Amino acid sequence: MPEPGSKKYDTRRARLRKDAERAGVPDAKANDEANESLQEDPQWRSGGPRTERGLGPKGERPEKAD
C-alpha cells in the first residue's frame, strides 16, 4: 500500500491534479483536491506507525487492550 510521500503516491496525486486542471479546477485548488481524494481512499491512506518507536514516547502512548 503506497504511503503519502512515496513515489507511487506522488505520481497518482500528480495525475489526479492534472485531471482536475483539465476539468477546469484552478491551479491553486487542484493540488488540494487531489490530496483530499487520495486521503479519502483507504488504499492510499497512511497505515500509521509501523514500529513501537513510531507511536511516540512510552508515557504518552495509548493503553493497549489485552
Stockholm file with secondary structure:
# STOCKHOLM 1.0

chainA/1-66         MPEPGSKKYDTRRARLRKDAERAGVPDAKANDEANESLQEDPQWRSGGPRTERGLGPKGERPEKAD
#=GR chainA/1-66 SS CCCTTSHHHHHHHHHHHHHHHHTTCCHHHHHHHHHHHHHHSTTTSCCCCSSSGGGCCGGGSCCCCC
#=GC SS_cons        CCCTTSHHHHHHHHHHHHHHHHTTCCHHHHHHHHHHHHHHSTTTSCCCCSSSGGGCCGGGSCCCCC
//
